[in-house]
Amino acid sequence: MPKLVVPSDVTIAEERHNVGKKKLTWMQSFGLLGMAPTLHLAYNRNDTSDMRAVLTKKYDDKAADPIVEILRTRQESIRKQVVAHNFMWVGVAVGAALPFWSFRKYDWKAKAIPIPFIAYGGSWVGRVIGDIAVGRTGEYSRDQFLGSLPAKQLYVLPEQ
C-alpha cells in the first residue's frame, strides 16, 4: 500500500492567499530553536519547519475573504505556541538552579541528586507561566485547533 505525503487543505489556502514574507521576531526564532524534532509517522503534527513557514507568511490587510481571517487566526495561535515555548526553557533553567541555592552548605553530590527532578517540575511551571503570559489560556479552543492543524497529510493510494 503506497503512501504519499501531500500538503493539507490549510497549507494550500495559505499559499493561495500569501502576499509576501514576514521576518520572525527573536522570541519566535528562539522558540522554534528550542523545539525538539518531530518524528512523522502519521503526519498529524506540525514540525518546526511547518511552523516557521506559517509564521513567515504575510496576508493582505484589506482582504475581505473569510479564509484570510481564519489563516490569520491560525498564524496567531502558532505564534503564541512558539513564543510560550521559551518560558519552558526558563523554567528548566530556574529549576536546575534552585538546588544550588537550597543546598549551598552541602557537597556537590547532594546538589546533583535533585537537579533533574526539580528541573522537570520547572519545565511544567514554565509552560503554565508561558501560556498565561502569552495569552494561550484566554484563547478559544477553535483557535488552538486551527493552530494544531498539520501542514502535511499522508495520502494512502488505493489498491489497484
Backbone as CSV, one residue per row, in Angstrom:
resi,resn,N_x,N_y,N_z,CA_x,CA_y,CA_z,C_x,C_y,C_z
1,MET,0.844,-1.164,0.000,0.000,0.000,0.000,0.899,1.239,0.000
2,PRO,1.065,1.883,-1.150,1.944,3.052,-1.241,1.344,4.270,-0.541
3,LYS,2.222,5.075,0.053,1.803,6.280,0.760,2.502,7.484,0.148
4,LEU,1.811,8.602,0.162,2.316,9.822,-0.427,2.056,10.971,0.541
5,VAL,3.050,11.837,0.765,2.884,12.992,1.634,2.485,14.178,0.758
6,VAL,1.324,14.760,1.049,0.801,15.873,0.255,0.490,17.040,1.193
7,PRO,0.472,18.272,0.661,0.095,19.408,1.514,-1.384,19.333,1.891
8,SER,-1.691,19.781,3.088,-3.077,19.749,3.546,-3.861,20.920,2.934
9,ASP,-5.150,20.915,3.170,-6.012,21.958,2.605,-5.650,23.341,3.139
10,VAL,-5.317,23.420,4.429,-4.986,24.716,5.014,-3.659,25.242,4.447
11,THR,-2.735,24.377,4.114,-1.468,24.802,3.511,-1.701,25.340,2.101
12,ILE,-2.583,24.708,1.377,-2.909,25.193,0.033,-3.585,26.562,0.122
13,ALA,-4.475,26.746,1.099,-5.121,28.050,1.282,-4.109,29.116,1.693
14,GLU,-3.131,28.726,2.533,-2.094,29.691,2.931,-1.270,30.127,1.729
15,GLU,-0.898,29.203,0.883,-0.110,29.550,-0.304,-0.917,30.386,-1.283
16,ARG,-2.200,30.127,-1.335,-3.048,30.849,-2.278,-3.237,32.311,-1.872
17,HIS,-3.342,32.586,-0.562,-3.624,33.939,-0.083,-2.379,34.652,0.445
18,ASN,-1.225,34.067,0.270,0.027,34.651,0.731,0.412,35.817,-0.189
19,VAL,0.773,36.974,0.388,1.178,38.124,-0.430,2.630,38.522,-0.211
20,GLY,3.344,37.845,0.658,4.737,38.190,0.900,5.290,37.410,2.080
21,LYS,6.473,37.861,2.537,7.126,37.201,3.662,7.254,38.174,4.820
22,LYS,7.146,37.623,6.043,7.383,38.386,7.258,8.660,37.877,7.899
23,LYS,9.315,38.758,8.632,10.511,38.365,9.369,10.093,37.887,10.767
24,LEU,10.724,36.834,11.233,10.426,36.323,12.567,11.041,37.220,13.631
25,THR,10.369,37.350,14.762,10.953,38.068,15.886,11.964,37.154,16.577
26,TRP,12.755,37.710,17.462,13.774,36.886,18.123,13.141,35.871,19.077
27,MET,11.994,36.218,19.667,11.311,35.260,20.538,10.781,34.072,19.728
28,GLN,10.293,34.341,18.529,9.820,33.264,17.669,10.985,32.398,17.202
29,SER,12.097,33.016,16.855,13.267,32.248,16.409,13.786,31.334,17.519
30,PHE,13.907,31.877,18.733,14.389,31.054,19.841,13.380,29.976,20.230
31,GLY,12.093,30.290,20.117,11.074,29.294,20.411,11.132,28.126,19.441
32,LEU,11.377,28.426,18.166,11.500,27.354,17.175,12.792,26.564,17.362
33,LEU,13.850,27.248,17.782,15.120,26.550,18.016,15.032,25.591,19.199
34,GLY,14.208,25.918,20.183,14.113,25.097,21.381,13.204,23.894,21.249
35,MET,12.525,23.752,20.119,11.615,22.623,19.942,12.355,21.402,19.423
36,ALA,11.967,20.260,19.925,12.603,19.006,19.513,12.118,18.616,18.116
37,PRO,12.930,17.872,17.381,12.484,17.411,16.062,11.297,16.461,16.181
38,THR,10.473,16.454,15.147,9.263,15.634,15.141,9.483,14.412,14.268
39,LEU,9.169,13.257,14.802,9.209,12.025,14.025,7.827,11.817,13.429
40,HIS,7.736,11.953,12.111,6.434,11.869,11.448,6.118,10.423,11.095
41,LEU,5.182,9.846,11.799,4.682,8.522,11.454,3.326,8.630,10.766
42,ALA,2.515,9.593,11.187,1.186,9.758,10.611,0.957,11.174,10.080
43,TYR,1.931,12.084,10.242,1.812,13.475,9.803,0.580,14.140,10.406
44,ASN,0.456,14.048,11.710,-0.663,14.673,12.385,-0.240,15.827,13.282
45,ARG,1.034,16.251,13.175,1.546,17.372,13.962,2.379,18.283,13.076
46,ASN,2.516,19.522,13.500,3.402,20.458,12.813,4.805,20.311,13.370
47,ASP,5.792,20.342,12.500,7.167,20.389,12.984,7.655,21.833,12.883
48,THR,8.910,22.059,13.237,9.412,23.431,13.293,9.456,24.082,11.914
49,SER,9.741,23.321,10.885,9.778,23.933,9.551,8.379,24.328,9.093
50,ASP,7.371,23.536,9.456,5.991,23.901,9.128,5.575,25.163,9.883
51,MET,5.929,25.235,11.167,5.583,26.412,11.956,6.295,27.647,11.436
52,ARG,7.568,27.494,11.064,8.319,28.613,10.504,7.673,29.090,9.207
53,ALA,7.218,28.156,8.383,6.577,28.518,7.124,5.278,29.284,7.366
54,VAL,4.518,28.883,8.380,3.262,29.582,8.683,3.556,30.976,9.230
55,LEU,4.554,31.084,10.099,4.840,32.373,10.731,5.455,33.385,9.777
56,THR,6.101,32.951,8.717,6.734,33.888,7.794,5.810,34.334,6.670
57,LYS,4.595,33.838,6.632,3.658,34.251,5.589,2.997,35.576,5.968
58,LYS,2.765,36.390,4.943,2.121,37.682,5.139,0.833,37.689,4.326
59,TYR,-0.234,38.210,4.921,-1.535,38.239,4.262,-1.969,39.688,4.057
60,ASP,-2.820,39.889,3.069,-3.310,41.221,2.739,-4.188,41.741,3.874
61,ASP,-3.911,42.968,4.329,-4.674,43.557,5.424,-6.089,43.937,4.999
62,LYS,-6.270,44.202,3.719,-7.576,44.659,3.242,-8.408,43.532,2.641
63,ALA,-7.986,42.306,2.805,-8.715,41.182,2.213,-10.049,40.984,2.932
64,ALA,-11.108,40.816,2.141,-12.449,40.630,2.705,-12.843,39.163,2.767
65,ASP,-11.993,38.312,2.265,-12.298,36.880,2.229,-12.240,36.307,3.652
66,PRO,-13.233,35.541,4.087,-13.203,34.998,5.454,-12.088,33.978,5.686
67,ILE,-11.587,33.347,4.635,-10.497,32.376,4.815,-9.217,33.068,5.283
68,VAL,-9.041,34.333,4.880,-7.843,35.068,5.308,-7.893,35.312,6.814
69,GLU,-9.065,35.575,7.340,-9.205,35.743,8.790,-8.911,34.440,9.524
70,ILE,-9.323,33.323,8.966,-9.016,32.012,9.552,-7.512,31.761,9.521
71,LEU,-6.859,32.125,8.423,-5.412,31.922,8.308,-4.657,32.817,9.276
72,ARG,-5.133,34.052,9.475,-4.501,34.936,10.463,-4.664,34.387,11.882
73,THR,-5.854,33.830,12.170,-6.100,33.227,13.481,-5.176,32.035,13.700
74,ARG,-4.989,31.226,12.687,-4.061,30.083,12.764,-2.637,30.556,13.006
75,GLN,-2.240,31.596,12.289,-0.887,32.137,12.441,-0.675,32.691,13.849
76,GLU,-1.677,33.369,14.387,-1.562,33.924,15.730,-1.501,32.814,16.780
77,SER,-2.247,31.743,16.586,-2.213,30.623,17.518,-0.839,29.946,17.505
78,ILE,-0.274,29.771,16.339,1.061,29.172,16.249,2.105,30.109,16.840
79,ARG,1.937,31.415,16.650,2.873,32.377,17.239,2.844,32.277,18.762
80,LYS,1.655,32.181,19.340,1.551,32.063,20.794,2.188,30.766,21.285
81,GLN,1.991,29.699,20.557,2.570,28.408,20.944,4.094,28.472,20.921
82,VAL,4.651,29.101,19.892,6.109,29.161,19.735,6.726,30.085,20.784
83,VAL,6.114,31.236,21.022,6.665,32.178,21.998,6.538,31.611,23.420
84,ALA,5.446,30.917,23.717,5.272,30.336,25.053,6.272,29.218,25.314
85,HIS,6.813,28.613,24.259,7.782,27.531,24.432,9.075,28.034,25.073
86,ASN,9.404,29.313,24.891,10.607,29.879,25.521,10.516,29.828,27.041
87,PHE,9.324,30.017,27.579,9.152,30.027,29.027,9.424,28.658,29.632
88,MET,9.218,27.598,28.865,9.522,26.266,29.365,11.017,26.153,29.665
89,TRP,11.846,26.682,28.769,13.295,26.595,28.985,13.743,27.486,30.136
90,VAL,13.063,28.596,30.330,13.358,29.430,31.504,13.007,28.666,32.777
91,GLY,11.890,27.953,32.766,11.508,27.136,33.919,12.507,26.026,34.191
92,VAL,13.045,25.413,33.135,14.068,24.372,33.310,15.322,24.976,33.936
93,ALA,15.735,26.147,33.450,16.948,26.784,33.982,16.764,27.179,35.445
94,VAL,15.618,27.740,35.772,15.363,28.125,37.163,15.270,26.878,38.045
95,GLY,14.605,25.837,37.547,14.501,24.600,38.309,15.843,23.918,38.517
96,ALA,16.737,24.042,37.553,18.068,23.461,37.713,18.937,24.295,38.650
97,ALA,18.669,25.595,38.728,19.481,26.465,39.585,19.014,26.458,41.040
98,LEU,17.771,26.094,41.288,17.253,26.111,42.660,18.020,25.218,43.636
99,PRO,18.391,23.995,43.265,19.113,23.164,44.239,20.474,23.736,44.643
100,PHE,21.093,24.513,43.780,22.385,25.084,44.143,22.247,26.058,45.300
101,TRP,21.165,26.833,45.321,20.961,27.754,46.426,20.415,27.035,47.644
102,SER,19.519,26.099,47.422,18.897,25.415,48.559,19.882,24.536,49.314
103,PHE,20.819,23.937,48.595,21.798,23.039,49.217,23.199,23.653,49.202
104,ARG,23.295,24.947,49.430,24.587,25.639,49.311,25.603,25.201,50.366
105,LYS,25.161,24.644,51.462,26.095,24.223,52.506,26.434,22.738,52.415
106,TYR,25.933,22.066,51.358,26.167,20.632,51.216,27.174,20.374,50.102
107,ASP,27.570,19.132,50.004,28.504,18.696,48.974,27.823,18.739,47.599
108,TRP,28.610,18.738,46.529,28.055,18.830,45.170,27.202,17.612,44.825
109,LYS,27.496,16.481,45.468,26.708,15.278,45.191,25.282,15.410,45.712
110,ALA,25.130,16.077,46.832,23.792,16.306,47.366,23.017,17.295,46.496
111,LYS,23.732,18.220,45.852,23.082,19.164,44.949,22.688,18.500,43.637
112,ALA,23.476,17.533,43.175,23.253,16.923,41.866,22.060,15.973,41.850
113,ILE,21.714,15.397,42.983,20.614,14.423,43.012,19.261,15.063,42.652
114,PRO,18.869,16.180,43.238,17.518,16.695,42.923,17.425,17.527,41.651
115,ILE,18.550,17.834,40.998,18.510,18.726,39.834,17.562,18.229,38.739
116,PRO,17.638,16.981,38.266,16.730,16.599,37.171,15.254,16.633,37.558
117,PHE,14.959,16.303,38.792,13.557,16.279,39.215,12.984,17.679,39.333
118,ILE,13.749,18.581,39.922,13.266,19.952,40.082,13.264,20.673,38.740
119,ALA,14.218,20.351,37.857,14.226,20.954,36.519,13.010,20.494,35.718
120,TYR,12.626,19.227,35.866,11.431,18.731,35.182,10.177,19.436,35.706
121,GLY,10.101,19.598,37.001,8.981,20.356,37.572,8.992,21.809,37.111
122,GLY,10.192,22.376,36.986,10.311,23.746,36.489,9.860,23.881,35.049
123,SER,10.027,22.817,34.262,9.547,22.887,32.877,8.027,22.997,32.833
124,TRP,7.337,22.279,33.726,5.874,22.367,33.766,5.423,23.724,34.274
125,VAL,6.103,24.242,35.286,5.760,25.571,35.791,6.021,26.619,34.710
126,GLY,7.125,26.475,33.978,7.430,27.406,32.892,6.406,27.356,31.779
127,ARG,5.915,26.161,31.460,4.872,26.048,30.434,3.604,26.769,30.853
128,VAL,3.197,26.587,32.104,1.968,27.228,32.588,2.140,28.744,32.592
129,ILE,3.271,29.218,33.095,3.518,30.660,33.132,3.603,31.223,31.710
130,GLY,4.228,30.482,30.802,4.313,30.938,29.409,2.953,31.016,28.754
131,ASP,2.111,30.030,28.996,0.765,30.063,28.420,-0.042,31.236,28.967
132,ILE,0.135,31.547,30.240,-0.576,32.680,30.835,-0.012,33.993,30.299
133,ALA,1.312,34.108,30.227,1.942,35.361,29.796,1.644,35.681,28.333
134,VAL,1.595,34.673,27.494,1.371,34.896,26.071,-0.116,35.025,25.760
135,GLY,-0.955,34.440,26.587,-2.386,34.544,26.377,-3.009,33.308,25.766
136,ARG,-2.318,32.189,25.838,-2.901,30.957,25.287,-4.051,30.441,26.137
137,THR,-4.074,30.786,27.416,-5.162,30.317,28.263,-6.464,31.040,27.949
138,GLY,-6.390,32.251,27.410,-7.579,33.001,27.036,-7.996,32.773,25.600
139,GLU,-7.296,31.893,24.922,-7.567,31.623,23.515,-8.728,30.628,23.392
140,TYR,-9.553,30.832,22.394,-10.649,29.899,22.162,-10.103,28.545,21.720
141,SER,-10.843,27.492,22.014,-10.435,26.145,21.601,-10.386,26.031,20.085
142,ARG,-11.244,26.759,19.413,-11.238,26.776,17.949,-9.911,27.306,17.423
143,ASP,-9.408,28.367,18.058,-8.144,28.950,17.618,-6.980,27.988,17.849
144,GLN,-6.974,27.303,18.997,-5.915,26.324,19.251,-6.022,25.149,18.302
145,PHE,-7.231,24.769,17.939,-7.411,23.692,16.965,-6.873,24.117,15.598
146,LEU,-7.145,25.350,15.202,-6.613,25.832,13.920,-5.087,25.831,13.927
147,GLY,-4.492,26.187,15.066,-3.041,26.181,15.167,-2.446,24.792,15.168
148,SER,-3.239,23.794,15.519,-2.712,22.426,15.564,-2.939,21.656,14.265
149,LEU,-3.623,22.261,13.296,-3.835,21.568,12.023,-2.501,21.314,11.337
150,PRO,-2.257,20.091,10.880,-0.958,19.794,10.264,-0.838,20.407,8.875
151,ALA,0.397,20.724,8.498,0.647,21.320,7.187,0.730,20.260,6.095
152,LYS,1.028,19.039,6.484,1.115,17.939,5.519,0.210,16.813,5.974
153,GLN,-0.212,16.013,5.031,-1.018,14.850,5.381,-0.559,13.656,4.569
154,LEU,-0.828,12.509,5.092,-0.437,11.263,4.462,-1.593,10.773,3.606
155,TYR,-1.346,10.653,2.327,-2.376,10.170,1.394,-2.035,8.739,1.047
156,VAL,-2.943,7.848,1.358,-2.745,6.435,1.068,-3.376,6.154,-0.288
157,LEU,-2.551,5.716,-1.224,-3.058,5.433,-2.564,-3.907,4.166,-2.533
158,PRO,-5.011,4.158,-3.268,-5.849,2.969,-3.261,-5.177,1.795,-3.978
159,GLU,-5.551,0.628,-3.575,-5.015,-0.582,-4.207,-5.529,-0.667,-5.642
160,GLN,-4.688,-1.188,-6.525,-5.082,-1.297,-7.928,-5.293,-2.731,-8.328
